[in-house]
Amino acid sequence: MSKIYFDNGSTSYPKAPGVAKAMAELLEQGAFNINRGNYEGAYEVAERVLETRELLAKMFGAERSKQVVFTPGITHSLNYVIKGLLKAGDHVLVTGMEHNAVMRPLCQMEKLGVVYEVVPTDMEGMVKASDVEKLIRKETKAIIMLHASNVCGTVVPIEEIGAICKKHGLYFVVDSAQSAGTLPINMKESNIDFLAFTGHKGLLGPQGIGGFLISDRLNQELVPLIAGGTGSISDSLEMPDTMPDKYESGTLNLPGIIGLHASLEYLEKTGIEKIHQKKMELTKYLLDGLKKYPDIRVVGRQGLEDRVAVVSLDFQNADNAMAAFQLEAEYGIMTRVGLHCAPMAHKSLGTYPQGTVRVAFSADNTFEEIDVLLRALKEL
Ligand SMILES: Cc1ncc(COP(=O)(O)O)c(C=O)c1O
């Protein structure tokens, strides 16, 4: 039985061409540590790391590559900002669609006196900018939200909400897990102060590398969560204030960065609009095909507007977990079932506690693969 991978919301597969080769070459030919070795090989790796920062700054509309900080991924990045910025008495707004990468650190901070409030969404997971503005108080410090839902693919209006943040002097923190590499994101135009990204989803890179881009304004206030050696200003026991060292203690994931470098070059050459277009054609094909199945509810937006290629299904007359299990066991179709680390989003969408079966495309998926899925759903 051939296998069909529809779990790109979790991690992309296949990775961009050249990623595995670049990583293997680094490991075989000298994965020398940067900022610590005074020899040619280390300088070469440092050069590639700088190029990766430049590619990211260009992709996300940041002015300088020094605004790019590497971490293992969005989860770590969000912990950095939530725990390094918020103090007892601060108030923050999130939306009803957030992932646990936002909610769990926020719940920890709530025990220390931080107050958070959830801006409700409609049944399609959409949040209105005016509803966000209504909840702003004088203690509000930041608005933290995802750009696109990992449960149902709904894209929220970050430009409008960024403008509200600017008007009220709030920090704007955006989780780009399901939109980076698919939708254009411009930090400056959308007034984003902290853009958390992960390399292994739409950016088509390896797992374990991601990071954030930070505005100068927020950088001045943010306290680094992790302290340690940076290979710079080593005579001081204090953390350096220079970027990006301020947030990059310890040895960086160099194979991950070099893999990400290869995938970012691929994305730049291919163009993310082209990738997004293909994914949306696949989404349309699936949504059209599903119209013949009244027993399967498409959760979230029904059309293509304001969405990415993440489609959640709720079986009305069958158990979702059993359906996903059968899709894999009998047809080789890999999906993801359950709450997708976002219980609050399922409460917003009316699919808690049963969760959904999630299908998330990459541009490498085909219409024939969707035909196999539709046939399998008919038989199920
Ligand atoms: C919306 C959203 N936020 C955050 C994350 C966490 O990303 P990572 O596991 O790469 O840190 C994910 C991953 O599933 C996600 O979908």
The ligand as an ORCA input file, in Angstrom:
! r2SCAN-3c Opt
* xyz 0 1
  C      -0.426     27.338     15.673
  C       0.805     26.681     16.242
  N       1.537     27.337     17.147
  C       2.655     26.808     17.677
  C       3.102     25.567     17.293
  C       4.346     25.021     17.920
  O       5.376     24.903     16.991
  P       6.734     24.144     17.402
  O       6.299     22.765     17.867
  O       7.542     24.073     16.163
  O       7.373     24.886     18.496
  C       2.364     24.834     16.359
  C       2.783     23.471     15.974
  O       2.001     22.574     15.836
  C       1.199     25.413     15.811
  O       0.475     24.767     14.891
*
